[in-house]
Amino acid sequence: MSKSTRGLFDEQFRLEKISKQNDPLEKLKAHIDFEFFRKPLEEYFIKDKE
């Protein structure tokens, strides 16, 4: 398997490794509802494409 080929569980293993290193995004996720930002961001990027 070459370095550019990803295995079935590579993404899961990568996320687990980051979690074990105290991922700051996991801490933020516990306090911030990121879905709140979805609609404004989607509207912004859709306008940007037009």
Sequence and secondary structure as in RCSB ss.txt:
>XXXX:A:sequence
MSKSTRGLFDEQFRLEKISKQNDPLEKLKAHIDFEFFRKPLEEYFIKDKE
>XXXX:A:secstr
  TT   TTHHHHHHHHHHHT  HHHHHHTT  GGGGHHHHHHHHHHHH 
